[in-house]
């Protein structure tokens, strides 16, 4: 759930967290609560299939799918929030201001609880 460090561009990262995914403070030591930002998750199979189709079109190879069971306990200060603009899409959002280091720890905890299906190809 953390990314390789990228110093510029749209997908710039700070300690492995993409600046476009979470609302960082100006000094980039804090993450602000925001229900409309966070890592993307599909809530149902149809949404996952459409995202998989879009990604595999550009990747030109099978894509790994990571998933969580709905009953997974999330760390304090985090929750799944629906994206009001896209049906079936949720954000893993920060619900209370926290240090960037706390977000990184929380993301590592969530990642540890995820399962992975390698090299997924879906029927089109």
C-alpha positions as CSV (number, residue, x, y, z in Angstrom):
1,X,0.0,0.0,0.0
2,X,3.1,2.2,0.0
3,X,4.7,3.3,-3.2
4,X,8.3,3.7,-4.4
5,X,9.6,7.2,-3.8
6,X,8.8,9.6,-6.7
7,X,10.0,13.2,-6.3
8,X,7.9,15.0,-8.9
9,X,4.8,14.9,-11.0
10,X,1.2,14.0,-10.3
11,X,2.1,10.9,-8.4
12,X,4.8,12.4,-6.1
13,X,5.3,10.4,-2.9
14,X,6.2,11.4,0.6
15,X,7.7,8.4,2.6
16,X,5.8,6.0,0.2
17,X,2.5,7.8,0.4
18,X,1.2,9.4,-2.8
19,X,0.5,13.1,-2.2
20,X,-2.6,12.9,-4.5
21,X,-4.1,10.1,-2.3
22,X,-4.2,11.9,1.0
23,X,-4.5,15.5,2.1
24,X,-1.0,16.4,3.6
25,X,-0.3,19.5,5.6
26,X,2.0,22.1,4.1
27,X,5.0,20.7,6.0
28,X,4.0,17.2,5.0
29,X,4.3,15.8,8.5
30,X,0.6,15.5,9.1
31,X,-2.4,14.0,7.2
32,X,-5.6,15.9,7.4
33,X,-9.0,14.2,7.8
34,X,-10.8,14.0,4.4
35,X,-13.7,11.7,3.5
36,X,-13.1,12.4,-0.2
37,X,-9.5,11.2,-0.4
38,X,-7.7,8.0,0.3
39,X,-6.7,4.7,-1.4
40,X,-9.2,3.3,-3.8
41,X,-11.3,0.2,-3.2
42,X,-14.0,-1.5,-5.1
43,X,-17.1,-2.4,-3.1
44,X,-18.5,-4.9,-5.5
45,X,-17.5,-7.3,-8.3
46,X,-18.9,-5.2,-11.1
47,X,-16.7,-2.2,-10.1
48,X,-13.7,-4.4,-9.7
49,X,-14.2,-5.9,-13.2
50,X,-14.4,-2.4,-14.8
51,X,-11.3,-1.2,-13.0
52,X,-9.4,-4.4,-13.8
53,X,-10.4,-4.0,-17.5
54,X,-9.1,-0.4,-17.5
55,X,-5.8,-1.3,-15.8
56,X,-5.1,-4.4,-17.9
57,X,-5.6,-2.4,-21.1
58,X,-2.6,-0.3,-20.2
59,X,-0.5,-2.9,-18.4
60,X,-0.8,-5.5,-21.2
61,X,-0.2,-8.3,-18.7
62,X,-2.2,-10.0,-15.9
63,X,-2.9,-7.7,-12.9
64,X,-2.6,-8.7,-9.2
65,X,-5.8,-8.1,-7.2
66,X,-5.6,-7.3,-3.5
67,X,-8.7,-7.6,-1.3
68,X,-10.0,-7.2,2.2
69,X,-13.0,-8.9,3.8
70,X,-15.7,-6.4,4.7
71,X,-15.5,-7.2,8.4
72,X,-11.8,-6.2,8.6
73,X,-11.1,-4.0,11.6
74,X,-9.4,-0.8,10.4
75,X,-6.9,1.1,12.5
76,X,-8.2,4.0,14.6
77,X,-8.6,7.2,12.6
78,X,-9.4,5.4,9.3
79,X,-12.6,4.2,7.6
80,X,-14.0,3.2,4.2
81,X,-15.9,6.2,2.9
82,X,-18.1,6.0,-0.3
83,X,-17.1,8.1,-3.3
84,X,-20.2,10.1,-4.0
85,X,-19.1,10.6,-7.6
86,X,-18.6,6.9,-8.5
87,X,-20.9,4.1,-7.6
88,X,-19.1,1.0,-6.2
89,X,-15.9,3.0,-5.3
90,X,-14.7,3.7,-1.8
91,X,-11.8,5.5,-0.3
92,X,-9.7,4.2,2.6
93,X,-9.9,7.6,4.2
94,X,-8.3,9.3,7.2
95,X,-11.1,10.4,9.6
96,X,-9.0,12.2,12.2
97,X,-5.8,14.2,11.8
98,X,-2.7,12.1,12.3
99,X,1.0,12.1,11.8
100,X,2.3,10.9,8.5
101,X,4.2,8.2,10.3
102,X,1.0,7.0,11.9
103,X,-0.7,6.7,8.5
104,X,2.2,4.7,7.2
105,X,1.9,2.3,10.1
106,X,-1.8,2.1,9.6
107,X,-1.4,1.3,5.9
108,X,1.1,-1.4,6.7
109,X,-1.4,-2.9,9.2
110,X,-4.1,-2.9,6.6
111,X,-1.8,-4.4,3.9
112,X,-0.8,-7.2,6.3
113,X,-4.5,-8.1,6.5
114,X,-5.1,-8.1,2.8
115,X,-5.1,-11.2,0.6
116,X,-3.7,-11.2,-2.9
117,X,-4.7,-13.1,-6.1
118,X,-1.8,-13.1,-8.5
119,X,-2.0,-12.5,-12.2
120,X,-5.7,-12.2,-12.5
121,X,-7.3,-12.4,-16.0
122,X,-11.0,-11.9,-16.1
123,X,-13.4,-13.0,-18.8
124,X,-14.3,-10.1,-21.0
